[in-house]
């Protein structure tokens, strides 16, 4: 994090995976979907669940639990697919991420975001941008572009994930086509 970011606030969408709390920069979130039918694509990694139809486009969906080495979970009423816009070369790619539950949008002061702890040479945790305390819990702030590596994004293009800067529903300066305050605080309600 550079000095220009210190002293301000950032907005994050919080979500749960197992008993862990994660956060994504709100500006990488395009929309939040209820769990829907996912069409499986043969010969893809287990964490790649398949594709969903988002307004006529096939968007690949990743199970974040499996991607992070957590046990698989049953779908519940709270299970959501978070559609993210990930920068890719000259455009962006839409990718869905399955979360156990989407919680709320939080504003966190940037000087309260600590760098991720060093875990040793055998542990790859470069996808964690930082850690912030919220109440009695820690939030692991994910770097969406590192969670979904460039190689994965390029491979997903074949599944129909390619989108230009003028993707439908994407308004300039908004969080994926809607203002951050329009993200429901409790989508299950």
GUDRENSE-470458 format. One record per residue: residue number from 1; residue in three letters; x, y, z of N, C-alpha, C, CB in turn. Coordinates in Angstrom, 2 decimals, m for minus. Glycine has a CB too. Layout:
% GUDRENSE-470458
- seq,type,n_east,n_north,n_up,ca_east,ca_north,ca_up,c_east,c_north,c_up,cb_east,cb_north,cb_up
- NUM,Ala,X,Y,Z,X,Y,Z,X,Y,Z,X,Y,Z
...
END
This chain:
% GUDRENSE-470458
- seq,type,n_east,n_north,n_up,ca_east,ca_north,ca_up,c_east,c_north,c_up,cb_east,cb_north,cb_up
- 1,Unk,0.85,m1.16,0.00,0.00,0.00,0.00,0.90,1.23,0.00,m0.97,0.00,1.22
- 2,Unk,0.60,2.19,m0.87,1.46,3.37,m0.93,0.95,4.46,0.01,1.53,3.90,m2.36
- 3,Unk,1.77,5.50,0.18,1.44,6.56,1.12,0.18,7.34,0.74,2.59,7.51,1.23
- 4,Unk,m0.11,7.43,m0.59,m1.31,8.16,m1.01,m2.57,7.50,m0.46,m1.37,8.23,m2.53
- 5,Unk,m2.59,6.16,m0.31,m3.77,5.46,0.17,m3.94,5.61,1.67,m3.69,4.00,m0.19
- 6,Unk,m2.89,5.87,2.39,m2.98,5.99,3.85,m3.81,7.21,4.22,m1.58,6.08,4.48
- 7,Unk,m4.59,7.08,5.27,m5.36,8.20,5.76,m6.77,8.25,5.20,m4.66,9.46,5.46
- 8,Unk,m7.08,7.52,4.12,m8.41,7.51,3.54,m9.18,6.30,4.01,m8.34,7.55,2.02
- 9,Unk,m10.29,6.05,3.34,m11.06,4.84,3.63,m11.27,4.08,2.33,m12.41,5.18,4.29
- 10,Unk,m11.50,2.80,2.46,m11.82,1.95,1.34,m13.08,1.18,1.67,m10.65,0.99,1.00
- 11,Unk,m13.81,0.79,0.63,m15.06,0.05,0.82,m14.86,m1.39,0.38,m16.22,0.70,0.04
- 12,Unk,m15.37,m2.31,1.19,m15.22,m3.73,0.94,m16.54,m4.45,1.10,m14.17,m4.32,1.87
- 13,Unk,m16.74,m5.47,0.27,m17.85,m6.40,0.42,m17.32,m7.55,1.25,m18.41,m6.89,m0.98
- 14,Unk,m17.99,m7.88,2.34,m17.53,m8.97,3.20,m18.33,m10.23,2.90,m17.66,m8.58,4.69
- 15,Unk,m17.64,m11.36,3.01,m18.27,m12.65,2.76,m17.66,m13.70,3.66,m18.14,m13.05,1.28
- 16,Unk,m18.37,m14.80,3.81,m17.91,m15.90,4.65,m17.62,m17.13,3.81,m18.95,m16.22,5.73
- 17,Unk,m16.54,m17.81,4.19,m16.20,m19.13,3.68,m15.88,m19.96,4.90,m15.00,m19.09,2.64
- 18,Unk,m16.65,m21.02,5.12,m16.51,m21.82,6.32,m16.68,m20.89,7.52,m15.12,m22.56,6.36
- 19,Unk,m15.73,m20.83,8.43,m15.85,m19.92,9.57,m14.96,m18.69,9.41,m15.49,m20.65,10.86
- 20,Unk,m14.41,m18.52,8.23,m13.50,m17.41,7.98,m14.23,m16.25,7.32,m12.32,m17.86,7.09
- 21,Unk,m13.75,m15.04,7.59,m14.33,m13.82,7.06,m13.36,m13.19,6.06,m14.67,m12.82,8.21
- 22,Unk,m13.86,m12.90,4.87,m13.06,m12.33,3.81,m13.68,m11.03,3.34,m12.91,m13.32,2.64
- 23,Unk,m12.88,m10.23,2.64,m13.38,m8.98,2.08,m12.80,m8.78,0.69,m13.03,m7.77,3.00
- 24,Unk,m13.61,m8.20,m0.19,m13.20,m7.87,m1.55,m13.45,m6.39,m1.78,m13.96,m8.73,m2.61
- 25,Unk,m12.53,m5.74,m2.47,m12.72,m4.34,m2.82,m14.04,m4.20,m3.57,m11.53,m3.80,m3.68
- 26,Unk,m14.91,m3.33,m3.11,m16.25,m3.19,m3.68,m16.19,m2.85,m5.16,m17.04,m2.12,m2.93
- 27,Unk,m15.14,m2.18,m5.60,m15.05,m1.78,m6.99,m14.69,m2.91,m7.94,m14.05,m0.68,m7.13
- 28,Unk,m14.35,m4.09,m7.40,m14.15,m5.25,m8.26,m15.43,m6.07,m8.37,m13.00,m6.12,m7.72
- 29,Unk,m16.44,m5.74,m7.57,m17.70,m6.49,m7.55,m18.66,m5.90,m8.58,m18.34,m6.47,m6.13
- 30,Unk,m19.13,m6.75,m9.49,m20.09,m6.31,m10.49,m21.52,m6.51,m10.01,m19.87,m7.04,m11.80
- 31,Unk,m21.79,m7.69,m9.43,m23.12,m7.97,m8.91,m23.07,m9.20,m8.03,m24.14,m8.16,m10.06
- 32,Unk,m24.18,m9.43,m7.32,m24.30,m10.58,m6.44,m25.53,m11.36,m6.88,m24.41,m10.15,m4.93
- 33,Unk,m25.35,m12.66,m7.12,m26.44,m13.51,m7.58,m26.81,m14.52,m6.50,m26.06,m14.23,m8.88
- 34,Unk,m28.10,m14.87,m6.45,m28.50,m16.03,m5.67,m27.88,m17.24,m6.34,m30.07,m16.16,m5.57
- 35,Unk,m27.69,m18.30,m5.57,m27.14,m19.52,m6.15,m28.09,m20.00,m7.23,m26.92,m20.62,m5.05
- 36,Unk,m27.54,m20.41,m8.35,m28.33,m20.84,m9.48,m27.71,m22.08,m10.08,m28.45,m19.72,m10.54
- 37,Unk,m28.33,m22.61,m11.10,m27.80,m23.79,m11.79,m26.48,m23.44,m12.47,m28.83,m24.32,m12.82
- 38,Unk,m25.48,m24.28,m12.24,m24.16,m24.10,m12.84,m23.94,m25.24,m13.82,m23.02,m24.05,m11.75
- 39,Unk,m23.57,m24.91,m15.05,m23.29,m25.92,m16.07,m21.83,m26.32,m15.96,m23.62,m25.38,m17.51
- 40,Unk,m21.60,m27.58,m15.64,m20.24,m28.10,m15.45,m19.52,m28.20,m16.79,m20.27,m29.48,m14.75
- 41,Unk,m18.25,m27.83,m16.81,m17.40,m27.95,m17.99,m16.45,m29.12,m17.75,m16.62,m26.60,m18.28
- 42,Unk,m16.46,m30.12,m18.62,m15.58,m31.28,m18.42,m14.09,m30.89,m18.44,m15.84,m32.33,m19.51
- 43,Unk,m13.31,m31.67,m17.74,m11.86,m31.56,m17.71,m11.35,m30.21,m17.21,m11.31,m31.82,m19.07
- 44,Unk,m12.04,m29.66,m16.22,m11.58,m28.44,m15.56,m11.24,m28.80,m14.12,m12.67,m27.29,m15.62
- 45,Unk,m10.42,m28.00,m13.45,m10.09,m28.31,m12.06,m11.35,m28.39,m11.19,m9.13,m27.24,m11.50
- 46,Unk,m11.26,m29.14,m10.09,m12.42,m29.34,m9.22,m13.01,m28.02,m8.73,m12.03,m30.19,m8.03
- 47,Unk,m12.15,m27.03,m8.42,m12.66,m25.76,m7.91,m13.39,m24.95,m8.98,m11.53,m24.95,m7.35
- 48,Unk,m13.19,m25.29,m10.27,m13.90,m24.62,m11.36,m15.25,m25.32,m11.50,m13.07,m24.66,m12.71
- 49,Unk,m16.29,m24.69,m10.98,m17.60,m25.35,m10.93,m18.32,m25.38,m12.26,m18.47,m24.67,m9.93
- 50,Unk,m17.99,m24.47,m13.19,m18.64,m24.43,m14.49,m18.96,m23.01,m14.88,m19.92,m25.28,m14.48
- 51,Unk,m20.08,m22.82,m15.60,m20.48,m21.49,m16.04,m21.94,m21.24,m15.67,m20.27,m21.32,m17.55
- 52,Unk,m22.26,m19.96,m15.47,m23.65,m19.53,m15.25,m23.99,m18.50,m16.32,m23.84,m18.93,m13.81
- 53,Unk,m25.27,m18.39,m16.58,m25.78,m17.42,m17.55,m26.03,m16.10,m16.82,m27.08,m17.94,m18.24
- 54,Unk,m25.29,m15.07,m17.21,m25.49,m13.73,m16.66,m25.89,m12.83,m17.83,m24.20,m13.19,m15.92
- 55,Unk,m27.18,m12.60,m17.95,m27.74,m11.76,m19.02,m27.22,m12.16,m20.40,m27.43,m10.30,m18.76
- 56,Unk,m27.25,m13.47,m20.67,m26.87,m13.96,m21.99,m25.41,m14.30,m22.17,m27.24,m12.98,m22.99
- 57,Unk,m24.57,m14.03,m21.19,m23.15,m14.35,m21.26,m22.82,m15.51,m20.32,m22.29,m13.12,m20.92
- 58,Unk,m21.97,m16.40,m20.80,m21.49,m17.50,m19.96,m20.35,m16.97,m19.09,m21.02,m18.72,m20.83
- 59,Unk,m20.55,m16.99,m17.78,m19.54,m16.50,m16.84,m19.03,m17.69,m16.03,m20.13,m15.38,m15.90
- 60,Unk,m17.72,m17.95,m16.05,m17.17,m19.05,m15.27,m17.30,m18.81,m13.78,m15.71,m19.27,m15.63
- 61,Unk,m17.50,m19.90,m13.02,m17.70,m19.81,m11.58,m16.68,m20.68,m10.86,m19.14,m20.23,m11.21
- 62,Unk,m16.04,m20.08,m9.87,m15.04,m20.77,m9.05,m15.60,m20.94,m7.64,m13.70,m19.98,m9.02
- 63,Unk,m15.42,m22.13,m7.07,m15.78,m22.37,m5.68,m14.59,m21.94,m4.82,m16.16,m23.89,m5.42
- 64,Unk,m14.71,m20.81,m4.14,m13.59,m20.28,m3.37,m13.15,m21.23,m2.27,m13.95,m18.93,m2.77
- 65,Unk,m14.08,m21.98,m1.67,m13.69,m22.94,m0.64,m12.68,m23.94,m1.20,m14.94,m23.69,m0.09
- 66,Unk,m13.00,m24.51,m2.35,m12.10,m25.50,m2.95,m10.81,m24.86,m3.43,m12.79,m26.21,m4.11
- 67,Unk,m10.91,m23.66,m3.97,m9.71,m22.94,m4.44,m8.73,m22.70,m3.28,m10.11,m21.59,m5.08
- 68,Unk,m9.28,m22.42,m2.09,m8.44,m22.14,m0.93,m8.12,m23.39,m0.11,m9.11,m21.11,m0.06
- 69,Unk,m8.48,m24.58,m0.61,m8.15,m25.82,0.09,m9.06,m26.13,1.27,m6.75,m25.77,0.57
- 70,Unk,m10.23,m25.52,1.32,m11.20,m25.79,2.38,m12.11,m26.93,1.94,m12.04,m24.51,2.71
- 71,Unk,m12.80,m27.56,2.89,m13.73,m28.62,2.49,m14.93,m28.05,1.73,m14.21,m29.40,3.73
- 72,Unk,m15.48,m28.84,0.84,m16.69,m28.43,0.10,m17.84,m28.25,1.08,m17.06,m29.47,m1.01
- 73,Unk,m18.82,m27.46,0.69,m19.98,m27.20,1.55,m21.26,m27.41,0.77,m19.93,m25.77,2.13
- 74,Unk,m22.31,m27.73,1.49,m23.63,m27.84,0.89,m24.16,m26.43,0.61,m24.60,m28.62,1.82
- 75,Unk,m24.95,m26.31,m0.43,m25.61,m25.04,m0.73,m26.65,m24.76,0.35,m26.27,m25.05,m2.15
- 76,Unk,m26.77,m23.49,0.71,m27.80,m23.07,1.67,m28.56,m21.90,1.07,m27.16,m22.69,3.05
- 77,Unk,m29.53,m21.41,1.80,m30.27,m20.22,1.36,m29.36,m19.00,1.27,m31.43,m19.94,2.30
- 78,Unk,m28.25,m19.00,2.01,m27.34,m17.86,2.03,m26.23,m17.94,0.98,m26.72,m17.74,3.37
- 79,Unk,m26.07,m19.08,0.32,m25.01,m19.24,m0.67,m25.23,m18.25,m1.82,m24.96,m20.70,m1.21
- 80,Unk,m24.16,m17.55,m2.20,m24.24,m16.54,m3.25,m23.11,m16.74,m4.25,m24.20,m15.12,m2.66
- 81,Unk,m23.31,m16.19,m5.44,m22.26,m16.10,m6.45,m21.95,m14.62,m6.60,m22.69,m16.77,m7.83
- 82,Unk,m20.72,m14.24,m6.28,m20.28,m12.86,m6.43,m19.61,m12.75,m7.79,m19.30,m12.42,m5.25
- 83,Unk,m20.15,m11.90,m8.66,m19.58,m11.70,m9.98,m18.56,m10.57,m9.89,m20.68,m11.39,m11.06
- 84,Unk,m17.32,m10.89,m10.23,m16.22,m9.94,m10.14,m15.75,m9.55,m11.54,m15.05,m10.53,m9.33
- 85,Unk,m15.25,m8.34,m11.67,m14.60,m7.88,m12.89,m13.09,m7.84,m12.59,m15.14,m6.46,m13.37
- 86,Unk,m12.34,m8.63,m13.31,m10.90,m8.73,m13.10,m10.20,m8.14,m14.31,m10.47,m10.21,m12.87
- 87,Unk,m9.28,m7.19,m14.06,m8.51,m6.58,m15.15,m7.70,m7.65,m15.85,m7.58,m5.45,m14.61
- 88,Unk,m7.71,m7.58,m17.17,m6.96,m8.54,m17.97,m6.48,m7.85,m19.24,m7.82,m9.79,m18.31
- 89,Unk,m5.20,m7.56,m19.29,m4.64,m6.93,m20.48,m5.36,m5.65,m20.84,m4.69,m7.89,m21.65
- 90,Unk,m5.98,m5.64,m22.01,m6.65,m4.45,m22.49,m8.13,m4.38,m22.12,m6.51,m4.36,m23.97
- 91,Unk,m8.63,m5.33,m21.39,m10.04,m5.34,m21.01,m10.23,m5.89,m19.62,m10.85,m6.15,m22.00
- 92,Unk,m11.29,m6.65,m19.46,m11.55,m7.28,m18.16,m12.26,m8.60,m18.40,m12.40,m6.34,m17.25
- 93,Unk,m12.26,m9.43,m17.38,m12.94,m10.71,m17.44,m13.90,m10.79,m16.26,m11.93,m11.90,m17.42
- 94,Unk,m15.09,m11.30,m16.51,m16.05,m11.53,m15.43,m15.86,m12.95,m14.92,m17.53,m11.30,m15.92
- 95,Unk,m15.82,m13.08,m13.60,m15.65,m14.37,m12.96,m16.59,m14.43,m11.76,m14.17,m14.62,m12.52
- 96,Unk,m17.27,m15.54,m11.61,m18.13,m15.74,m10.45,m17.38,m16.48,m9.36,m19.40,m16.51,m10.84
- 97,Unk,m17.63,m16.08,m8.12,m17.00,m16.72,m6.96,m18.09,m17.15,m5.99,m15.97,m15.76,m6.27
- 98,Unk,m18.14,m18.42,m5.67,m19.16,m18.92,m4.75,m18.71,m18.62,m3.32,m19.40,m20.44,m4.95
- 99,Unk,m19.61,m18.02,m2.54,m19.36,m17.72,m1.13,m20.48,m18.34,m0.31,m19.26,m16.17,m0.88
- 100,Unk,m20.15,m18.78,0.91,m21.17,m19.34,1.80,m22.24,m18.31,2.12,m20.53,m19.85,3.09
- 101,Unk,m21.81,m17.05,2.29,m22.75,m15.95,2.58,m22.05,m14.64,2.27,m23.23,m15.99,4.07
- 102,Unk,m22.83,m13.68,1.80,m22.35,m12.32,1.60,m22.94,m11.53,2.75,m22.77,m11.73,0.19
- 103,Unk,m22.11,m10.75,3.44,m22.57,m10.10,4.66,m22.94,m8.64,4.49,m21.52,m10.22,5.69
- 104,Unk,m21.96,m7.78,4.25,m22.22,m6.34,4.26,m21.12,m5.60,3.52,m22.35,m5.82,5.69
- 105,Unk,m21.37,m4.32,3.29,m20.34,m3.44,2.75,m19.79,m2.63,3.92,m20.90,m2.50,1.62
- 106,Unk,m18.47,m2.65,4.07,m17.81,m1.94,5.16,m16.87,m0.89,4.62,m17.05,m2.91,6.06
- 107,Unk,m16.78,0.21,5.34,m15.74,1.20,5.08,m14.66,0.97,6.12,m16.28,2.68,5.13
- 108,Unk,m13.43,0.80,5.65,m12.30,0.56,6.55,m11.24,1.61,6.27,m11.73,m0.89,6.37
- 109,Unk,m10.75,2.23,7.32,m9.68,3.21,7.16,m8.43,2.47,6.70,m9.41,3.99,8.49
- 110,Unk,m7.79,3.01,5.66,m6.64,2.31,5.09,m5.49,2.14,6.08,m6.14,3.06,3.87
- 111,Unk,m5.36,3.05,7.04,m4.27,2.89,8.01,m4.59,1.81,9.05,m4.00,4.21,8.72
- 112,Unk,m5.79,1.22,8.98,m6.15,0.11,9.86,m6.03,m1.25,9.15,m7.58,0.29,10.38
- 113,Unk,m5.53,m1.20,7.91,m5.31,m2.44,7.16,m3.83,m2.79,7.27,m5.75,m2.28,5.66
- 114,Unk,m3.56,m3.91,7.91,m2.18,m4.36,8.09,m1.76,m5.25,6.93,m2.02,m5.11,9.43
- 115,Unk,m0.47,m5.28,6.61,m0.02,m6.21,5.57,m0.22,m7.65,6.05,1.48,m5.96,5.22
- 116,Unk,m0.33,m8.58,5.12,m0.52,m9.98,5.53,0.70,m10.48,6.29,m0.79,m10.87,4.32
- 117,Unk,0.49,m11.36,7.26,1.63,m11.89,8.01,2.48,m12.79,7.13,1.16,m12.66,9.25
- 118,Unk,3.75,m12.86,7.44,4.65,m13.77,6.72,4.39,m15.18,7.25,6.18,m13.35,6.92
- 119,Unk,4.16,m16.08,6.31,3.79,m17.45,6.68,4.91,m18.45,6.45,2.58,m17.87,5.91
- 120,Unk,6.04,m18.00,5.97,7.12,m18.92,5.66,7.20,m19.16,4.17,6.94,m20.25,6.40
- 121,Unk,8.29,m19.76,3.74,8.54,m19.91,2.31,7.64,m20.94,1.65,9.96,m20.29,2.08
- 122,Unk,7.11,m21.89,2.38,6.28,m22.94,1.78,4.83,m22.56,1.62,6.36,m24.18,2.60
- 123,Unk,4.41,m21.43,2.16,3.01,m21.04,2.12,2.82,m19.89,1.13,2.51,m20.62,3.52
- 124,Unk,1.94,m20.11,0.16,1.65,m19.08,m0.83,0.41,m18.30,m0.38,1.43,m19.70,m2.25
- 125,Unk,0.61,m17.06,0.05,m0.50,m16.24,0.51,m0.48,m14.86,m0.15,m0.47,m16.09,2.03
- 126,Unk,0.10,m14.79,m1.36,0.19,m13.48,m2.02,m1.16,m12.95,m2.48,1.11,m13.58,m3.21
- 127,Unk,m2.21,m13.79,m2.43,m3.54,m13.34,m2.81,m4.23,m12.58,m1.66,m4.39,m14.54,m3.22
- 128,Unk,m3.60,m12.54,m0.50,m4.14,m11.76,0.63,m3.48,m10.39,0.60,m3.88,m12.47,2.01
- 129,Unk,m4.29,m9.37,0.36,m3.79,m8.00,0.27,m3.49,m7.42,1.65,m4.80,m7.11,m0.45
- 130,Unk,m4.28,m7.81,2.62,m4.08,m7.29,3.97,m5.06,m7.92,4.94,m4.22,m5.78,3.99
- 131,Unk,m4.92,m7.52,6.20,m5.79,m8.00,7.26,m6.29,m6.79,8.04,m5.06,m9.02,8.20
- 132,Unk,m7.59,m6.78,8.30,m8.18,m5.69,9.08,m9.02,m6.29,10.21,m9.05,m4.76,8.18
- 133,Unk,m9.08,m5.59,11.30,m9.92,m6.03,12.41,m11.26,m5.32,12.28,m9.25,m5.72,13.80
- 134,Unk,m12.34,m6.13,12.42,m13.69,m5.58,12.42,m14.42,m6.21,13.60,m14.45,m5.85,11.06
- 135,Unk,m14.67,m5.41,14.61,m15.27,m5.96,15.82,m14.32,m6.94,16.47,m16.62,m6.64,15.52
- 136,Unk,m14.82,m8.14,16.72,m14.02,m9.18,17.37,m13.36,m10.13,16.38,m14.89,m9.98,18.31
- 137,Unk,m13.46,m9.83,15.11,m12.92,m10.77,14.11,m11.92,m10.08,13.19,m14.06,m11.37,13.28
- 138,Unk,m11.14,m10.92,12.53,m10.22,m10.44,11.50,m10.88,m10.65,10.15,m8.83,m11.18,11.58
- 139,Unk,m10.67,m9.71,9.26,m11.09,m9.83,7.86,m9.84,m10.03,7.01,m11.91,m8.58,7.39
- 140,Unk,m9.83,m11.07,6.22,m8.75,m11.28,5.27,m9.16,m10.58,3.98,m8.45,m12.81,5.04
- 141,Unk,m8.43,m9.53,3.62,m8.76,m8.75,2.43,m8.06,m9.39,1.24,m8.34,m7.26,2.59
- 142,Unk,m8.88,m9.85,0.30,m8.37,m10.57,m0.86,m7.99,m9.61,m1.98,m9.40,m11.57,m1.35
- 143,Unk,m6.95,m9.95,m2.70,m6.59,m9.25,m3.92,m7.19,m10.09,m5.05,m5.00,m9.07,m4.07
- 144,Unk,m8.32,m9.66,m5.58,m9.07,m10.45,m6.55,m8.23,m10.81,m7.77,m10.31,m9.70,m7.00
- 145,Unk,m7.38,m9.91,m8.21,m6.56,m10.19,m9.38,m5.52,m11.27,m9.11,m5.89,m8.93,m9.87
- 146,Unk,m5.12,m11.44,m7.86,m4.17,m12.50,m7.53,m4.86,m13.80,m7.15,m3.27,m12.05,m6.39
- 147,Unk,m6.10,m13.71,m6.65,m6.86,m14.94,m6.38,m7.07,m15.67,m7.70,m8.23,m14.63,m5.69
- 148,Unk,m7.41,m14.90,m8.73,m7.59,m15.46,m10.06,m6.41,m15.02,m10.89,m8.95,m15.00,m10.71
- 149,Unk,m5.41,m15.88,m11.00,m4.17,m15.54,m11.67,m4.40,m15.26,m13.15,m3.15,m16.66,m11.51
- 150,Unk,m3.46,m14.59,m13.77,m3.56,m14.26,m15.19,m3.75,m15.52,m16.03,m2.31,m13.50,m15.66
- 151,Unk,m3.03,m16.59,m15.72,m3.16,m17.82,m16.48,m4.58,m18.37,m16.39,m2.17,m18.87,m15.99
- 152,Unk,m5.17,m18.33,m15.18,m6.55,m18.80,m15.02,m7.50,m17.95,m15.84,m6.96,m18.79,m13.55
- 153,Unk,m7.32,m16.64,m15.78,m8.21,m15.74,m16.51,m8.13,m15.99,m18.00,m7.87,m14.28,m16.20
- 154,Unk,m6.91,m16.15,m18.52,m6.75,m16.43,m19.95,m7.40,m17.76,m20.32,m5.26,m16.44,m20.33
- 155,Unk,m7.26,m18.76,m19.46,m7.88,m20.06,m19.71,m9.41,m19.94,m19.69,m7.41,m21.09,m18.68
- 156,Unk,m9.93,m19.06,m18.84,m11.37,m18.90,m18.73,m11.96,m18.21,m19.94,m11.72,m18.13,m17.49
- 157,Unk,m11.15,m17.47,m20.70,m11.66,m16.81,m21.90,m12.34,m17.81,m22.83,m10.52,m16.09,m22.64
- 158,Unk,m11.81,m19.01,m22.88,m12.41,m20.04,m23.72,m13.79,m20.46,m23.25,m11.52,m21.23,m23.78
- 159,Unk,m14.13,m20.17,m22.00,m15.44,m20.51,m21.46,m16.44,m19.38,m21.66,m15.33,m20.87,m19.99
- 160,Unk,m16.03,m18.31,m22.31,m16.96,m17.22,m22.56,m16.85,m16.09,m21.57,m18.34,m17.74,m22.55
- 161,Unk,m15.71,m15.96,m20.90,m15.57,m14.95,m19.86,m15.06,m13.62,m20.39,m14.66,m15.44,m18.79
- 162,Unk,m14.76,m13.50,m21.67,m14.17,m12.26,m22.19,m15.21,m11.16,m22.24,m13.56,m12.48,m23.59
- 163,Unk,m14.85,m10.02,m21.68,m15.71,m8.84,m21.69,m14.85,m7.64,m21.97,m16.48,m8.68,m20.34
- 164,Unk,m15.35,m6.70,m22.72,m14.63,m5.45,m22.93,m14.95,m4.47,m21.83,m14.97,m4.86,m24.29
- 165,Unk,m14.38,m3.27,m21.94,m14.64,m2.24,m20.95,m16.09,m1.78,m20.98,m13.73,m1.06,m21.18
- 166,Unk,m16.80,m2.04,m22.08,m18.18,m1.59,m22.19,m19.15,m2.73,m21.91,m18.43,m1.00,m23.57
- 167,Unk,m18.79,m3.61,m20.97,m19.66,m4.72,m20.62,m21.02,m4.20,m20.18,m19.03,m5.58,m19.51
- 168,Unk,m22.11,m4.93,m20.52,m23.43,m4.47,m20.14,m23.54,m4.29,m18.64,m24.49,m5.45,m20.63
- 169,Unk,m24.20,m3.24,m18.22,m24.41,m3.00,m16.80,m23.24,m2.36,m16.11,m24.73,m4.27,m16.11
- 170,Unk,m22.15,m2.08,m16.84,m20.96,m1.50,m16.22,m20.97,m0.01,m16.49,m19.65,m2.17,m16.76
- 171,Unk,m21.21,0.78,m15.47,m21.21,2.23,m15.63,m19.89,2.78,m15.14,m22.39,2.87,m14.86
- 172,Unk,m19.39,3.77,m15.83,m18.11,4.37,m15.44,m18.19,4.90,m14.02,m17.72,5.49,m16.40
- 173,Unk,m17.18,4.58,m13.24,m17.08,5.11,m11.88,m17.96,4.39,m10.88,m17.42,6.54,m11.87
- 174,Unk,m18.62,3.33,m11.28,m19.47,2.63,m10.32,m18.89,1.27,m10.03,m20.90,2.50,m10.84
- 175,Unk,m19.40,0.64,m9.01,m18.95,m0.69,m8.62,m19.72,m1.70,m9.43,m19.14,m0.92,m7.10
- 176,Unk,m19.25,m1.94,m10.65,m19.85,m2.97,m11.45,m21.26,m2.66,m11.90,m19.84,m4.23,m10.72
- 177,Unk,m21.56,m1.41,m12.21,m22.87,m1.09,m12.73,m23.85,m0.63,m11.68,m23.41,m2.24,m13.44
- 178,Unk,m23.45,m0.64,m10.42,m24.33,m0.11,m9.40,m23.50,0.62,m8.39,m25.16,m1.23,m8.73
- 179,Unk,m24.05,1.66,m7.77,m23.28,2.37,m6.77,m23.04,1.48,m5.57,m23.99,3.67,m6.35
- 180,Unk,m21.90,1.64,m4.87,m21.59,0.77,m3.73,m22.69,0.72,m2.69,m20.31,1.22,m3.08
- 181,Unk,m23.42,1.82,m2.51,m24.46,1.81,m1.49,m25.65,0.96,m1.90,m24.90,3.22,m1.19
- 182,Unk,m25.71,0.55,m3.19,m26.81,m0.26,m3.65,m26.59,m1.74,m3.38,m27.03,m0.04,m5.12
- 183,Unk,m25.39,m2.12,m2.94,m25.13,m3.50,m2.61,m25.90,m3.82,m1.33,m23.60,m3.78,m2.44
- 184,Unk,m26.73,m4.86,m1.35,m27.53,m5.13,m0.16,m26.65,m5.47,1.03,m28.51,m6.25,m0.43
- 185,Unk,m27.00,m4.91,2.20,m26.25,m5.19,3.42,m26.49,m6.62,3.85,m26.65,m4.24,4.54
- 186,Unk,m27.66,m7.16,3.58,m27.97,m8.53,3.93,m28.82,m9.12,2.82,m28.69,m8.61,5.31
- 187,Unk,m28.19,m9.67,1.76,m28.93,m10.16,0.61,m29.94,m11.24,0.96,m27.99,m10.67,m0.42
- 188,Unk,m29.76,m11.94,2.08,m30.69,m13.02,2.44,m31.99,m12.48,2.99,m30.05,m13.96,3.45
- 189,Unk,m32.01,m11.20,3.37,m33.21,m10.64,3.98,m34.27,m10.34,2.95,m32.88,m9.38,4.74
END
